[in-house]
Amino acid sequence: MKPSNVKPLNLSVVGHTNVGKTSLMRTLMRDVTFGQVAAASATTRQIEGARLLAAGSAVVELFDTPGLEDAGALIEQIETQASERHAGPERIGAFLASKDAAGRFEQEARVLAQMLESDAALYVIDAREPVLGKYQDELSILSLCARPILPVLNFVANRHSRVDDWREALSRVGLHAVAEFDTVIFSLEAEARLWRRLATLIDTYAPTLDQLVADRESQAKWQRSSGQAMIAEMLVDAAAARRTAERGDETALENANRSLRESITRREQRFVEQLLELYRFADADYQRHDGYSHLGLPIERGGWATDLFDSATLAFIGKRAGGGLAAGAAAGAAVDVATGGLSLGAGTVIGALAAGGVTGAWQLRRDIGDRVRGRIGVMADDAALTSLAARAFALLDALGQRGHAAQDPIEIARKLPQPWPARGLPGPLLKARLDPRISTLNRGNDADAESRHSFADELYKVLTDSAS
């Protein structure tokens, strides 16, 4: 659906200095680089514009304006002008033509000139601040421009916000349509309410704003789905990763552990960078203060299995092979290999699995050969993969709720929810474990991309089904 207006909605973002106007711009634009956000007052000195797109077309033109600083004195100045009391835009025009507009009130003049060129305005209020007369003076000045004004209460998620006080004060001056928003803790629903409340004030643009809301909702779903697909790809890569070492050589085993740990950590870092880019955040949005150089996601608590024939994988193989007998025989094969020998029963089981087309049977034969030659494999165990998945989903959730004006880096909670039911790893990860050819952490660009994507697609379906 295309908007009914060819011309985009021209929207000024106005308010007192240092109330979060640029912060609102950043969050509405999904752009952490726009303007300058700082605790100091009067950070924005010039008009800065940007466009919001829906379905590839510009639907809203936003204009970030300097902060109003001396509205009370400006009202007194305008009151001295000999003009019709109710001719608001004309009075503002007369002020803009005066020498004071280029002098004492230069900053206010920029705001008012932009207001006259706009279709409507968002008046940003820091809801943590008490209701003071200076804000009422600002609203009086802005109302002379005869443009619809929607007050936006910013930082409403802060425990010190005074939302009720502000709503009452705004209703006293006839402003009953108010939007509650937070540029730090983002809510897609709150953003949609902001646009829909604005549409009630300027109904000719209602179809345009409805399209913007629909586009933003669609984009959020796409980002979430894309993030889940990235998680699945990373987990498959990590599950199939492995290293080998001489059995009994503790130094070689430790080196294998370290190599695997570092490779998965780098893979996790690459995932973090990709996810930040997907949500249009910068690397600094996920840096920790504890000295970790890899964006705060070290693998430090997850264990590392040195027995490829762990119980979960054997149970999975037994199920695929057709029953408890095969599972028990496979478990026996693991015991035989662990002692350095290869029984007739073990060989029979592996041969049967291979003949039956069970995923990874060829790899089991290879691993048994390594064991006989005195080598053991090292791979990430269930706890490590579960921890990896939990951190990834925690980051995905955090980015979906983060405003683009947030200044503090994301911190992932230490106690993370289970990414899947406690019964164990999803089947696609168990299959991936049996196929090291698919992992880029083993073979780089020579890894089997087609099979890896196939496993990742299966895992994506499992992850999304369990989340729904």
C-alpha positions, -999 to 999 in steps of 0.1 A, spaced: 0 0 0 14 34 -10 7 65 12 -20 88 0 3 118 1 31 122 -24 48 148 -1 64 133 30 52 146 64 75 174 75 80 170 112 100 193 136 115 178 168 115 207 193 119 213 230 140 227 258 178 222 256 191 187 267 157 169 269 166 142 244 156 156 210 186 141 192 181 109 212 146 107 198 159 113 163 184 85 167 159 60 180 132 68 153 159 66 126 176 35 140 209 54 137 234 56 165 256 80 145 231 108 140 239 141 157 256 144 190 242 131 223 258 144 255 249 154 290 259 190 283 232 215 273 228 231 238 246 202 220 226 207 188 232 242 174 220 238 138 190 223 121 197 187 111 173 167 89 167 130 81 142 109 63 122 79 75 114 53 48 86 29 43 87 4 15 116 23 0 99 57 -1 104 87 21 73 91 43 85 114 71 111 142 70 124 148 106 142 180 116 163 181 148 163 216 161 184 235 187 171 236 223 149 265 234 167 283 262 149 317 270 113 314 260 101 336 288 121 366 276 111 359 240 74 360 250 80 394 265 97 406 234 69 394 211 43 410 234 59 444 227 52 441 189 23 460 175 4 432 159 -29 414 161 -30 392 193 -45 362 176 -24 363 144 1 338 157 21 330 125 22 366 116 36 376 150 63 349 147 71 361 112 75 397 124 98 385 151 119 365 126 123 397 106 136 417 136 172 422 145 167 402 177 162 370 156 197 373 145 210 383 179 199 375 214 172 349 203 191 335 173 187 299 185 149 303 192 146 319 158 160 288 141 134 267 158 105 289 150 115 293 114 116 255 111 82 252 128 66 275 102 79 252 74 67 220 91 34 202 90 36 193 128 60 191 157 70 166 184 76 186 216 101 165 236 99 165 274 124 149 298 98 132 320 123 131 349 122 169 352 97 187 373 70 208 356 84 243 354 71 276 340 98 277 313 82 247 296 48 264 295 64 295 280 79 273 253 46 257 245 30 292 243 56 304 218 54 272 197 16 274 196 18 308 179 32 289 148 -3 273 145 10 238 139 -2 206 155 20 197 185 24 162 200 42 162 234 65 133 237 74 123 273 109 109 271 127 86 295 94 73 309 111 40 319 133 58 344 121 53 380 124 91 386 100 100 358 70 122 366 46 111 339 14 118 358 25 154 367 33 161 331 1 147 318 -19 169 342 1 200 333 -3 194 295 -40 189 299 -43 223 316 -30 239 284 -52 218 261 -27 192 251 -45 159 258 -29 138 231 5 128 246 30 101 236 50 82 262 83 70 248 118 61 259 148 65 237 170 42 259 147 13 266 130 8 233 94 -5 227 81 -11 192 45 -8 206 53 26 222 67 39 189 36 27 171 14 46 196 35 77 190 28 77 153 -8 68 157 -14 97 182 3 121 158 -21 108 131 -51 119 152 -37 155 151 -30 156 114 -54 130 99 -45 138 62 -12 119 69 -29 90 88 -24 66 58 13 76 56 19 70 93 0 37 92 23 26 65 53 36 85 40 16 115 34 -15 94 69 -12 78 86 -9 112 67 -39 125 77 -59 94 113 -48 98 114 -59 135 101 -93 125 127 -96 98 155 -86 121 144 -111 147 142 -139 122 175 -130 107 191 -129 141 178 -164 149 192 -177 116 226 -162 125 224 -180 159 216 -213 142 245 -209 118 270 -201 146 258 -230 168 262 -255 139 296 -242 132 306 -245 169 290 -280 173 309 -294 144 342 -279 154 368 -303 168 405 -307 175 426 -338 181 455 -346 204 477 -376 214 461 -396 242 480 -392 274 498 -360 263 484 -334 287 502 -305 270 488 -315 236 453 -319 251 455 -285 267 466 -270 234 438 -286 216 413 -273 242 428 -238 239 427 -239 201 390 -250 200 381 -225 227 397 -196 209 382 -205 175 347 -207 189 352 -174 207 363 -158 175 332 -173 158 310 -159 186 327 -125 182 319 -125 145 283 -133 153 281 -104 177 295 -80 151 270 -93 125 241 -89 149 251 -54 159 252 -45 123 218 -61 117 202 -39 144 223 -8 133 243 -5 165 281 1 169 307 -21 184 309 2 214 273 -7 222 285 -41 234 318 -35 250 323 -46 285 344 -28 312 360 -59 325 389 -60 300 376 -86 275 387 -75 240 362 -99 223 330 -79 231 324 -94 264 315 -129 254 343 -152 265 337 -189 267 348 -193 303 324 -216 321 314 -241 294 332 -275 295 350 -292 266 343 -329 259 372 -351 252 350 -382 244 332 -379 211 310 -408 222 291 -389 248 257 -402 260 236 -377 241 252 -384 207 251 -421 213 214 -420 221 208 -399 190 227 -424 168 209 -454 184 175 -437 178 184 -431 141 196 -467 138 163 -481 149 162 -491 185 177 -497 219 198 -527 207 218 -505 183 221 -478 210 235 -503 234 259 -517 209 271 -482 200 277 -475 237 296 -507 239 317 -496 209 326 -464 228 338 -485 258 359 -507 236 375 -478 218 381 -460 251 402 -489 262 422 -488 230 407 -519 214 380 -525 187 357 -554 193 339 -573 166 306 -560 180 317 -524 176 328 -529 140 295 -545 132 275 -516 148 295 -490 129 292 -509 96 254 -512 102 251 -475 109 270 -466 77 249 -491 56 218 -476 70 228 -441 60 230 -428 96 244 -393 96 281 -393 108 287 -430 106 317 -424 83 330 -400 110 325 -426 137 347 -450 118 373 -423 114 372 -414 151 376 -451 161 406 -453 139 421 -422 156 414 -438 190 432 -470 179 461 -449 168 462 -432 202 445 -399 193 414 -384 209 391 -358 197 381 -325 215 348 -308 209 325 -284 228 302 -303 252 265 -297 258 271 -272 285 294 -251 263 269 -251 234 240 -243 256 259 -214 272 268 -202 237 232 -203 226 219 -186 258 242 -157 255 233 -153 218 196 -152 225 201 -128 254 220 -104 231 193 -107 204 166 -99 230 186 -70 244 191 -54 210 154 -56 202 147 -36 234 176 -11 230 170 25 219 196 40 196 202 68 220 214 45 248 249 54 260 257 25 284 270 -7 268 247 -38 269 253 -61 298 241 -97 295 229 -111 328 250 -139 343 219 -161 350 206 -168 315 175 -187 305 177 -221 289 176 -217 251 159 -250 246 142 -276 269 164 -292 295 162 -327 278 194 -319 259 208 -305 226 184 -302 196 188 -330 171 204 -308 144 233 -300 167 238 -336 175 240 -343 138 263 -314 132 286 -329 159 291 -359 137 301 -340 106 333 -319 111 335 -313 74 308 -286 77 325 -263 102 344 -233 90 363 -236 123 379 -268 110 383 -262 73 378 -225 67 364 -217 33 368 -254 23 340 -264 47 309 -280 32 287 -249 31 257 -267 16 255 -293 45 261 -266 71 233 -244 58 210 -275 57 218 -282 94 214 -246 103 180 -245 86 169 -275 106 181 -259 138 164 -226 129 131 -243 127 136 -260 160 146 -227 177 117 -207 162 92 -235 170 103 -236 206 101 -198 209 66 -196 195 
